[in-house]
Amino acid sequence: MPADPMFRSLSHLAAGLLVLGTLLAPVVHAADEFGTDWDDPRTADPAVARPDTKSCSVQIVDHGFDNFDPYLSSIAPPPGCPGPWNKIVLEMDGAVKGVQYDRISHLEIGGVTVFRTSTPEPSREGIQWHVEKDITAYAPLLKTPQPTAMYLGNVVNDTYTGVIYVKARVVFYQADRKHPAAQTADAVQPLSAPRRDGADLIGDYVLPIDAERWQAEVYATGSGGGCEEFWYFIAPTSTGYSCPGPGPYREVQVLIDGRVAGIAMPYPHIYTGGWSNPFLWYVIPAPRAFNIEPIRYELTPFIGLVNDGKPHEIRFRIAGLDPSASGWEMQPNLQVWRDPHGRRTQGGLLTYKLGDMQNAPVFSTLPDGRSQVATRGGHQLEVKGWLRGSRGYRLVSVKRAVGNTNTHTWDEGEYHDGVVGDWNDTSVVTTTLPGRLPEVSTDAQSFGFDGMISFEPVAGQSYYRITTRLKIYDKANALALGGASLLPRWLIKDNSFDGEAGWNYGVPRDQRHAIGHSTQRHRHSSNALPCYDRTISQQNGFVSTDSNGCR
């Protein structure tokens, strides 16, 4: 696996994604409509690739979540697998039955969030699911004993009866001659004294004086059931739309001592109760619903400004959000690679170009009387810094460009409400050493959806028929050139979802007459990984297709 951080992070998307029901599932005859039971949830995402080396497992969670208290435990390096490690995998098994909403959860090790997820909604008879994630990048945390905490707030009462049972463990795979130790940061740390400043999250951080590479990572989600969970629907207050605000453009920024040091597009997560239609997600969730991936920023050009042994302010901000608004949660960490000889690095910033953020929602009334807000937004950042340590002199430049187009259309009463959204986020990191070809890493992501929610009155009845139609795409391309490798390293990921579901709203459960179908296809290709192409389809809660397209 290449050492380059940008390529490695995207490789983790392909080789280290979580998986639900990784074995090809048996296909059964579909029912005419949803009943009180359905297949366990699963995705077409690839399993975590594992080395054929000695492994040891440490259980860190065994708990039934029925309130908002976190589950506290601890973890230490297993005596049988003391390291170094080639890979570390988090495995989680869940079970729930009865009636329950989807819940957001995250797992911390040493105060650092290493996994964030949402839970599926259960059937009356109950469901089980399995999740796994490659957490090798957090290996520095696991070299010493650490406290762990799993947060999964849940309401259990006479109406919402589902206790969510979770077992989680960490599996360590020893390195050997054939499977060398993973190349990771030397330290992974949370912010010190994190606190809110309006909608911003800020904290203090002391960068080691011998830092030679620096990255930030943040899990950023709009969640909690309010308007910011569906931020791409938000329309200017003057339009009269039910979720008012400045508009739908959102951008996740990291600031160092008040200066914008990184920009990124947030992913428009859809949880398993989202878009007014849990029937669409019971068996196949939306992409990333069970794997809320962090956003990563390359901060190396700023090392020379802050490696003075003093605390500096690190701030995470949701640009485009009303400063008084709530609904976003951010869980960051900082990752540092240190000079191998402990030499204090010298450095400085040579170039800093932050473009004007474009954010222009335009309201119009269509000829058929529907309202529409069309938004085009984007931003660019270019920085270059120099560093000198025991490895010599180097230049590091980062260019990042983000953009979003969003078209939101609705009718009077919001009985038909749809969004077409496209997001793009491209980062290019170039490292130049004297007498060597530059190392260039490109990470290009594009994702979006085309969806509509309809509330249709049923003739002669007092209830509505809710129908949700949604197409989702999640693509990424990585390319690494130069450096120690003579050959380029590339990876292409394409994850898609297409589904529709309808049900009667405002009637007893046995009169909902819900029907739905959906398909997820996950493909990736690479010159370093084998072919992967899996398709899963379900109809009315039962898997109808589970196939492998690689030949």
C-alpha positions as CSV (number, residue, x, y, z in Angstrom):
1,M,0.0,0.0,0.0
2,P,1.5,3.4,-0.9
3,A,2.6,5.6,1.9
4,D,1.1,8.7,0.4
5,P,-1.6,10.0,2.9
6,M,-4.1,11.1,0.3
7,F,-4.0,7.9,-1.7
8,R,-4.0,5.9,1.5
9,S,-7.1,7.6,2.8
10,L,-9.0,6.8,-0.4
11,S,-7.6,3.2,-0.4
12,H,-9.3,2.9,3.0
13,L,-12.6,3.8,1.3
14,A,-12.2,0.8,-0.9
15,A,-10.4,-1.8,1.2
16,G,-11.5,-0.6,4.6
17,L,-15.1,0.3,4.4
18,L,-17.6,-1.2,6.8
19,V,-19.7,-4.1,5.6
20,L,-23.1,-5.5,6.5
21,G,-23.8,-9.0,5.4
22,T,-20.6,-9.4,3.4
23,L,-21.4,-12.9,2.2
24,L,-23.7,-13.1,-0.8
25,A,-27.2,-13.4,0.8
26,P,-29.8,-16.0,-0.3
27,V,-32.5,-14.6,-2.5
28,V,-36.1,-15.2,-1.5
29,H,-39.4,-14.5,-3.2
30,A,-40.6,-11.0,-2.5
31,A,-43.8,-10.3,-0.6
32,D,-46.6,-8.2,-2.1
33,E,-46.0,-5.5,0.5
34,F,-44.1,-4.9,3.7
35,G,-45.1,-7.1,6.6
36,T,-44.0,-7.0,10.3
37,D,-40.7,-8.6,9.5
38,W,-38.0,-8.1,6.8
39,D,-34.4,-9.1,6.0
40,D,-31.5,-7.9,8.2
41,P,-30.0,-4.7,6.8
42,R,-26.9,-5.0,4.6
43,T,-24.9,-3.0,2.1
44,A,-22.9,-3.8,-1.1
45,D,-19.8,-2.2,0.4
46,P,-16.6,-4.3,0.4
47,A,-15.4,-6.0,3.5
48,V,-12.2,-5.0,5.3
49,A,-9.3,-6.8,3.7
50,R,-7.3,-8.7,6.3
51,P,-3.8,-10.1,6.4
52,D,-3.1,-13.8,7.0
53,T,-1.2,-13.1,10.2
54,K,-1.6,-13.8,13.9
55,S,-4.6,-11.8,15.4
56,C,-5.9,-11.0,18.8
57,S,-9.4,-9.6,19.7
58,V,-10.2,-7.2,22.6
59,Q,-13.9,-6.6,23.4
60,I,-14.7,-3.0,24.4
61,V,-18.6,-2.9,24.3
62,D,-21.2,-5.3,25.5
63,H,-24.3,-3.3,26.4
64,G,-28.0,-2.7,25.8
65,F,-28.6,1.1,25.1
66,D,-31.8,2.3,26.6
67,N,-31.0,5.8,27.8
68,F,-28.4,8.6,27.1
69,D,-25.6,7.3,29.3
70,P,-22.4,6.4,27.5
71,Y,-21.0,3.0,27.8
72,L,-17.5,3.3,29.4
73,S,-14.7,0.8,29.1
74,S,-11.0,0.6,28.3
75,I,-8.6,-1.1,25.9
76,A,-5.0,-2.1,26.1
77,P,-2.6,-3.7,23.6
78,P,-3.3,-7.5,23.8
79,P,-0.3,-9.4,25.2
80,G,-0.5,-12.0,22.4
81,C,-0.3,-9.3,19.7
82,P,1.9,-6.5,21.2
83,G,2.6,-4.9,17.8
84,P,3.7,-3.6,15.5
85,W,0.5,-4.2,13.6
86,N,-0.3,-4.5,10.0
87,K,-4.0,-3.8,10.4
88,I,-6.5,-3.0,13.1
89,V,-10.2,-3.7,12.5
90,L,-13.2,-2.5,14.6
91,E,-16.1,-5.0,14.5
92,M,-19.6,-4.2,15.8
93,D,-22.7,-6.4,16.1
94,G,-26.0,-4.9,16.8
95,A,-29.5,-6.2,17.5
96,V,-32.9,-4.5,18.2
97,K,-36.5,-5.4,18.0
98,G,-39.9,-3.7,18.5
99,V,-40.4,0.0,17.7
100,Q,-37.5,2.4,17.6
101,Y,-36.2,5.4,15.7
102,D,-32.8,5.5,14.0
103,R,-30.1,6.7,16.4
104,I,-26.7,8.4,15.9
105,S,-23.8,6.8,17.7
106,H,-20.0,7.3,17.9
107,L,-17.1,5.4,19.6
108,E,-14.2,7.2,21.2
109,I,-10.8,5.8,22.1
110,G,-8.6,8.0,24.2
111,G,-11.0,10.9,23.6
112,V,-10.8,10.6,19.8
113,T,-13.8,9.6,17.7
114,V,-12.7,6.6,15.6
115,F,-16.2,5.5,14.4
116,R,-19.5,7.2,13.8
117,T,-22.7,5.5,12.6
118,S,-26.5,5.5,12.6
119,T,-28.5,2.5,13.6
120,P,-31.2,0.8,11.5
121,E,-34.8,0.9,12.4
122,P,-36.1,-2.5,13.6
123,S,-39.0,-4.8,12.7
124,R,-41.4,-6.0,15.4
125,E,-39.6,-9.5,15.2
126,G,-36.2,-7.9,15.4
127,I,-33.1,-7.4,13.2
128,Q,-29.4,-8.0,13.6
129,W,-26.5,-6.4,11.7
130,H,-22.8,-6.5,11.5
131,V,-20.5,-3.5,10.9
132,E,-16.7,-3.4,10.5
133,K,-14.2,-0.6,9.8
134,D,-10.5,-0.4,9.3
135,I,-9.2,1.8,12.1
136,T,-5.5,1.2,11.4
137,A,-4.9,5.0,11.1
138,Y,-5.7,5.3,14.8
139,A,-2.9,2.8,15.8
140,P,-0.9,5.4,17.8
141,L,-3.9,5.6,20.3
142,L,-3.8,1.9,20.8
143,K,-0.1,1.5,21.7
144,T,-0.9,2.3,25.3
145,P,-4.0,1.6,27.6
146,Q,-6.8,4.0,26.7
147,P,-10.4,4.7,28.0
148,T,-13.2,4.0,25.6
149,A,-16.7,5.4,25.4
150,M,-19.6,4.5,23.1
151,Y,-22.4,7.1,22.8
152,L,-25.7,5.9,21.6
153,G,-28.5,8.0,23.0
154,N,-31.8,6.0,23.0
155,V,-35.3,6.5,24.3
156,V,-37.1,3.4,25.6
157,N,-40.7,3.7,27.0
158,D,-44.1,2.2,26.4
159,T,-44.1,3.4,22.8
160,Y,-40.5,3.1,21.7
161,T,-39.6,-0.3,23.0
162,G,-36.4,-1.1,21.1
163,V,-33.4,-1.5,23.3
164,I,-30.3,-1.4,21.0
165,Y,-27.9,-4.2,22.0
166,V,-24.3,-3.7,20.8
167,K,-21.1,-5.8,21.1
168,A,-17.9,-4.3,19.7
169,R,-14.4,-5.5,19.6
170,V,-11.0,-4.5,18.2
171,V,-9.0,-7.0,16.2
172,F,-5.2,-6.6,16.0
173,Y,-3.3,-8.2,13.2
174,Q,0.4,-8.6,13.8
175,A,2.9,-7.4,11.2
176,D,5.4,-9.8,9.7
177,R,8.0,-9.9,6.9
178,K,5.3,-10.3,4.2
179,H,2.8,-7.9,5.9
180,P,4.9,-4.9,7.2
181,A,3.8,-2.6,9.9
182,A,1.2,0.0,8.8
183,Q,2.5,3.5,8.1
184,T,0.5,5.9,10.3
185,A,0.9,9.2,12.1
186,D,3.1,9.2,15.2
187,A,0.3,10.8,17.3
188,V,-3.5,11.2,17.0
189,Q,-4.9,13.7,19.5
190,P,-8.2,15.4,20.3
191,L,-8.5,19.1,20.8
192,S,-7.8,20.4,24.3
193,A,-10.6,22.1,26.1
194,P,-13.1,21.9,23.3
195,R,-15.9,24.4,23.5
196,R,-18.6,26.1,21.4
197,D,-18.4,29.6,20.1
198,G,-21.8,30.1,18.5
199,A,-22.0,27.4,16.0
200,D,-18.2,26.9,15.8
201,L,-16.3,24.3,17.7
202,I,-12.9,25.5,19.0
203,G,-10.1,24.1,21.1
204,D,-6.5,24.5,21.9
205,Y,-3.6,22.5,20.4
206,V,0.1,22.3,20.9
207,L,1.9,21.1,17.8
208,P,5.1,19.1,18.6
209,I,8.1,21.2,17.7
210,D,9.5,18.3,15.6
211,A,6.4,17.9,13.4
212,E,7.1,17.2,9.8
213,R,3.6,16.4,8.6
214,W,0.2,17.6,10.0
215,Q,-3.3,16.6,9.2
216,A,-6.8,17.3,10.7
217,E,-9.8,15.1,10.6
218,V,-13.4,15.9,11.6
219,Y,-16.6,13.9,11.6
220,A,-19.2,16.5,10.7
221,T,-22.9,15.8,10.5
222,G,-26.1,17.7,10.4
223,S,-28.3,15.5,12.6
224,G,-30.8,15.5,15.4
225,G,-34.1,15.6,13.4
226,G,-34.2,19.4,12.8
227,C,-33.8,21.4,9.6
228,E,-30.0,21.0,9.6
229,E,-30.3,17.3,9.2
230,F,-31.8,18.1,5.8
231,W,-29.7,21.3,5.2
232,Y,-29.8,20.9,1.4
233,F,-33.6,21.6,1.6
234,I,-33.2,25.0,3.5
235,A,-34.5,28.0,1.5
236,P,-34.1,31.7,2.2
237,T,-36.5,33.0,4.8
238,S,-38.2,35.3,2.3
239,T,-39.5,32.2,0.4
240,G,-41.8,31.1,3.2
241,Y,-40.4,27.6,3.1
242,S,-40.8,25.6,6.3
243,C,-37.1,25.2,6.9
244,P,-35.8,28.8,6.5
245,G,-32.3,30.1,6.6
246,P,-29.6,31.8,4.5
247,G,-29.7,28.9,2.0
248,P,-28.6,25.3,1.5
249,Y,-24.8,25.9,0.8
250,R,-22.6,24.3,3.6
251,E,-18.8,24.2,3.8
252,V,-16.8,22.6,6.6
253,Q,-13.7,24.8,7.4
254,V,-10.8,24.4,9.7
255,L,-9.1,27.6,11.0
256,I,-5.7,28.0,12.7
257,D,-5.5,31.1,14.9
258,G,-8.4,32.6,13.0
259,R,-7.0,31.9,9.4
260,V,-8.9,29.5,7.2
261,A,-6.5,26.6,6.7
262,G,-8.8,24.0,5.1
263,I,-12.1,23.8,3.2
264,A,-14.3,20.8,2.4
265,M,-17.7,19.8,1.2
266,P,-19.9,17.9,3.8
267,Y,-21.5,14.7,2.7
268,P,-25.3,14.9,2.6
269,H,-26.0,11.9,4.9
270,I,-29.4,10.3,4.8
271,Y,-30.1,8.2,7.9
272,T,-32.4,5.2,8.1
273,G,-35.5,7.2,9.0
274,G,-34.7,10.0,6.5
275,W,-36.8,11.6,3.8
276,S,-40.1,10.7,5.7
277,N,-39.7,7.0,4.6
278,P,-38.0,4.4,6.7
279,F,-39.4,1.7,4.4
280,L,-36.8,2.9,1.8
281,W,-34.0,2.0,4.2
282,Y,-35.0,-1.0,6.2
283,V,-32.9,-3.5,4.3
284,I,-30.4,-1.3,2.2
285,P,-29.4,2.0,3.8
286,A,-28.3,5.0,1.9
287,P,-24.5,5.2,1.2
288,R,-22.4,6.1,4.2
289,A,-25.4,5.9,6.6
290,F,-23.6,3.2,8.6
291,N,-20.1,4.6,7.9
292,I,-20.0,8.3,8.5
293,E,-16.6,9.0,7.1
294,P,-14.4,11.9,8.4
295,I,-13.3,14.8,6.4
296,R,-9.5,15.2,6.1
297,Y,-7.3,18.3,5.7
298,E,-3.6,18.5,4.8
299,L,-2.2,21.2,7.2
300,T,1.6,20.6,6.6
301,P,2.2,24.0,5.0
302,F,1.2,25.7,8.3
303,I,3.7,23.8,10.5
304,G,6.3,26.6,10.6
305,L,3.7,29.0,12.0
306,V,2.7,27.0,15.0
307,N,5.4,24.6,16.1
308,D,6.6,26.9,18.8
309,G,5.6,24.7,21.7
310,K,2.7,27.1,22.6
311,P,-1.1,26.4,22.4
312,H,-2.9,27.7,19.3
313,E,-6.6,28.0,18.6
314,I,-8.0,25.4,16.2
315,R,-11.6,26.2,15.0
316,F,-14.0,24.1,13.0
317,R,-16.8,26.0,11.3
318,I,-19.8,25.3,9.1
319,A,-19.7,28.1,6.6
320,G,-23.1,29.0,5.2
321,L,-24.8,28.2,8.5
322,D,-26.7,30.9,10.4
323,P,-24.2,31.6,13.4
324,S,-27.1,31.2,15.8
325,A,-28.3,27.9,14.3
326,S,-27.8,24.5,15.9
327,G,-27.9,21.0,14.5
328,W,-24.4,20.3,13.5
329,E,-22.0,18.0,15.4
330,M,-18.3,18.0,14.8
331,Q,-15.8,15.6,16.3
332,P,-12.2,16.4,15.3
333,N,-8.7,15.1,15.9
334,L,-5.2,16.1,14.8
335,Q,-2.6,13.7,13.4
336,V,1.1,14.4,13.4
337,W,4.2,12.7,11.9
338,R,7.3,13.7,13.7
339,D,10.9,14.1,12.6
340,P,12.6,10.6,12.9
341,H,15.6,12.1,14.8
342,G,13.5,14.5,17.0
343,R,15.0,17.5,15.3
344,R,13.0,20.7,15.5
345,T,11.6,21.6,12.1
346,Q,11.8,25.0,10.7
347,G,9.3,26.3,8.2
348,G,7.3,29.1,6.8
349,L,4.3,29.9,4.6
350,L,5.2,31.0,1.1
351,T,1.7,31.2,-0.6
352,Y,-1.7,31.8,0.8
353,K,-4.6,32.4,-1.5
354,L,-8.2,32.1,-0.2
355,G,-10.8,32.9,-2.9
356,D,-14.1,34.5,-2.2
357,M,-16.7,32.0,-1.2
358,Q,-19.5,31.9,-3.8
359,N,-22.9,31.3,-2.3
360,A,-25.8,32.7,-4.3
361,P,-29.3,31.1,-3.8
362,V,-31.8,32.5,-6.4
363,F,-35.5,32.2,-5.9
364,S,-38.0,32.0,-8.7
365,T,-41.6,31.0,-9.4
366,L,-41.9,28.4,-12.2
367,P,-44.6,28.7,-14.9
368,D,-46.7,25.9,-13.2
369,G,-46.7,27.9,-9.9
370,R,-44.1,25.9,-8.0
371,S,-41.3,27.6,-6.1
372,Q,-37.7,27.0,-6.8
373,V,-34.4,27.9,-5.2
374,A,-31.3,27.3,-7.4
375,T,-28.0,27.6,-5.6
376,R,-24.5,27.6,-7.0
377,G,-21.7,27.8,-4.4
378,G,-18.0,27.1,-4.2
379,H,-14.6,28.1,-2.8
380,Q,-10.9,27.7,-3.5
381,L,-7.8,27.6,-1.3
382,E,-4.2,27.4,-2.3
383,V,-1.3,27.3,0.2
384,K,2.4,26.5,0.0
385,G,4.9,26.1,2.8
386,W,8.5,25.1,3.3
387,L,10.0,22.8,5.9
388,R,13.5,21.8,7.0
389,G,14.3,18.9,9.3
390,S,16.6,15.9,9.5
391,R,15.3,14.7,6.1
392,G,16.3,17.9,4.5
393,Y,14.4,20.8,2.8
394,R,11.0,20.3,1.2
395,L,8.1,22.3,-0.3
396,V,4.5,21.3,0.3
397,S,1.6,22.8,-1.6
398,V,-2.1,22.2,-1.2
399,K,-4.8,23.2,-3.6
400,R,-8.4,22.5,-2.8
401,A,-11.5,23.4,-4.7
402,V,-15.1,22.7,-3.6
403,G,-18.4,23.3,-5.2
404,N,-22.1,22.7,-5.0
405,T,-25.1,23.1,-7.2
406,N,-28.5,22.6,-5.6
407,T,-32.0,22.9,-7.1
408,H,-34.9,22.7,-4.7
409,T,-38.4,22.8,-6.0
410,W,-41.7,22.6,-4.1
411,D,-45.4,23.4,-4.5
412,E,-47.8,25.2,-2.3
413,G,-48.2,23.3,1.0
414,E,-45.0,21.4,0.2
415,Y,-46.9,18.3,-0.9
416,H,-44.3,17.7,-3.5
417,D,-40.8,18.6,-2.4
418,G,-37.7,17.7,-4.3
419,V,-34.0,18.4,-4.5
420,V,-31.3,17.8,-7.1
421,G,-27.9,18.3,-5.5
422,D,-24.3,17.8,-6.7
423,W,-21.2,18.3,-4.6
424,N,-17.5,18.2,-5.7
425,D,-14.4,18.3,-3.6
426,T,-10.9,18.0,-5.1
427,S,-7.6,18.3,-3.3
428,V,-4.1,18.2,-4.8
429,V,-1.1,17.9,-2.5
430,T,2.4,18.3,-4.0
431,T,5.7,17.6,-2.1
432,T,8.9,18.7,-3.7
433,L,12.4,17.7,-2.5
434,P,15.6,18.9,-4.0
435,G,16.9,16.7,-6.8
436,R,13.7,14.5,-6.9
437,L,10.6,14.4,-8.9
438,P,7.6,16.0,-7.1
439,E,5.2,13.7,-5.3
440,V,1.6,14.6,-6.4
441,S,-1.5,13.2,-4.8
442,T,-5.0,14.0,-6.1
443,D,-8.2,13.1,-4.3
444,A,-11.3,14.0,-6.2
445,Q,-14.8,13.3,-4.7
446,S,-18.2,13.8,-6.2
447,F,-21.5,12.9,-4.7
448,G,-25.1,13.9,-4.8
449,F,-28.7,12.8,-5.4
450,D,-32.0,13.4,-7.2
451,G,-35.0,12.9,-4.9
452,M,-38.6,13.8,-4.4
453,I,-41.0,13.4,-1.4
454,S,-44.7,13.4,-2.3
455,F,-47.7,13.7,0.1
456,E,-50.8,12.7,-1.9
457,P,-54.3,12.8,-0.3
458,V,-56.1,9.5,-0.7
459,A,-59.5,10.0,-2.3
460,G,-62.3,9.7,0.3
461,Q,-59.9,9.2,3.1
462,S,-58.4,11.4,5.8
463,Y,-54.8,10.2,5.4
464,Y,-52.0,10.7,2.9
465,R,-49.8,8.4,0.8
466,I,-46.2,9.3,1.3
467,T,-43.9,8.3,-1.6
468,T,-40.1,8.9,-1.7
469,R,-38.1,8.5,-4.9
470,L,-34.3,8.8,-4.6
471,K,-31.2,8.3,-6.7
472,I,-27.8,8.7,-5.0
473,Y,-24.3,8.6,-6.2
474,D,-21.0,8.6,-4.3
475,K,-17.8,8.6,-6.4
476,A,-14.1,9.1,-5.7
477,N,-10.9,9.0,-7.7
478,A,-7.4,8.9,-6.3
479,L,-4.1,9.3,-8.2
480,A,-0.6,9.3,-6.7
481,L,2.5,10.1,-8.9
482,G,6.2,10.3,-8.1
483,G,7.9,9.7,-4.9
484,A,9.5,6.3,-4.2
485,S,7.2,4.5,-6.7
486,L,8.1,4.6,-10.4
487,L,4.5,3.7,-11.3
488,P,1.3,5.8,-10.7
489,R,-1.1,4.4,-8.1
490,W,-4.8,4.9,-8.9
491,L,-8.2,4.0,-7.5
492,I,-11.7,4.6,-8.7
493,K,-14.8,4.1,-6.5
494,D,-18.4,4.3,-7.7
495,N,-21.2,3.7,-5.1
496,S,-24.9,4.2,-6.2
497,F,-28.4,3.8,-4.8
498,D,-31.7,3.9,-6.6
499,G,-35.0,3.3,-4.8
500,E,-38.7,4.2,-4.2
501,A,-41.1,3.4,-1.4
502,G,-44.6,4.4,-0.4
503,W,-46.8,4.1,2.6
504,N,-50.1,5.4,4.1
505,Y,-49.4,8.1,6.8
506,G,-51.8,8.7,9.6
507,V,-53.3,5.1,9.9
508,P,-52.6,2.2,12.2
509,R,-49.5,0.2,11.4
510,D,-51.5,-2.7,9.9
511,Q,-53.1,-0.3,7.4
512,R,-49.9,1.3,6.1
513,H,-49.7,-1.0,3.0
514,A,-46.1,-0.1,2.4
515,I,-44.3,-1.1,-0.7
516,G,-40.8,-0.4,-1.8
517,H,-37.8,-1.4,-3.9
518,S,-34.2,-0.4,-4.0
519,T,-30.8,-1.3,-5.4
520,Q,-27.3,-0.5,-4.3
521,R,-24.2,-1.1,-6.5
522,H,-20.7,-0.6,-5.2
523,R,-17.7,-0.8,-7.6
524,H,-14.1,-0.1,-7.4
525,S,-11.0,-0.7,-9.5
526,S,-7.4,-0.1,-8.8
527,N,-3.9,-1.1,-9.9
528,A,-3.3,-2.2,-6.3
529,L,-6.6,-4.0,-5.4
530,P,-8.6,-6.8,-7.0
531,C,-11.8,-6.0,-8.9
532,Y,-14.9,-5.4,-6.8
533,D,-18.4,-5.1,-8.1
534,R,-21.4,-6.1,-6.0
535,T,-25.1,-5.4,-6.5
536,I,-27.9,-5.9,-3.9
537,S,-31.6,-5.3,-4.6
538,Q,-34.6,-5.7,-2.3
539,Q,-38.3,-5.6,-2.8
540,N,-40.8,-5.1,0.0
541,G,-38.2,-5.9,2.6
542,F,-36.6,-9.0,1.1
543,V,-33.4,-9.3,-0.9
544,S,-34.2,-10.2,-4.5
545,T,-30.7,-9.9,-6.0
546,D,-27.2,-10.3,-4.5
547,S,-24.6,-10.6,-7.3
548,N,-20.9,-10.2,-8.0
549,G,-20.1,-8.4,-11.3
550,C,-16.4,-9.2,-11.4
551,R,-15.3,-11.7,-14.0
